[in-house]
Amino acid sequence: MSLHNSPKGVLLIVGVTSLLVSVFLKKGERIKGAAFLVGWLVPGAGHFLIGQWKKGLFFLLILGATYLFGMWIAGFRPVSFDDNPFYYVGQYGSGMTFLVATLRGDEKAVVRDGIHPSWFDPGLLYVCVVGLLNLVVMLSLLDAKAVSSETAAAPAPPPAPAAGPAPAATPLPEKTA
């Protein structure tokens, strides 16, 4: 069994990534590194971690549904290198969903019963595209601002008074009768 398909290999990759995050990121930036890793494991979960739950829920639902549809077409088996080498590499961005499918076995994806064979390639494409889109979502976490409960509930400060002297009052013209 090769390293990338074994649970030890997965733990090694997660451990090395966690170590790199803790060493190279400043203390205030470590939440982004943790969100990046969590966002790879479960699409959208990194946004939950930094307090952007609406974005996280959106990404989880959209990417999750697309991934499940592609996997359903492919018989819930991961894309093998023999199926399509490009799709095989693209699916690595799917995180936990890819890991679960890989740990189930290194079987070749097959068309489900009742599905026309012409759907097989689009199913593999869906799995690949979700992985690539998840990588983009993960990269967006590095530029995101963490939302804390204090900043989310705090009212906006009142506007500052204008600088400089107050304008002089202009007298109104008198009415003649």
Number of C-alpha atoms within 10 A of each C-alpha: 6 6 10 14 15 14 13 11 13 14 11 14 13 14 12 11 15 15 11 12 20 16 11 11 13 11 10 7 14 16 20 26 22 19 22 25 19 20 30 23 20 19 31 30 24 28 30 19 19 19 17 18 16 12 16 21 16 14 21 20 14 13 23 19 13 17 25 17 17 26 26 19 26 24 17 21 24 29 30 19 12 9 16 13 11 13 22 19 15 21 27 20 24 26 19 16 22 21 19 12 16 20 15 13 11 14 13 15 20 18 20 16 9 7 12 10 13 9 15 21 16 14 24 28 21 22 32 24 21 25 27 19 18 26 20 12 21 25 14 14 21 14 9 12 12 18 15 11 9 8 10 9 8 8 8 7 6 6 6 6 6 7 6 6 6 7 6 6 6 6 6 6 6 6 5 4 3
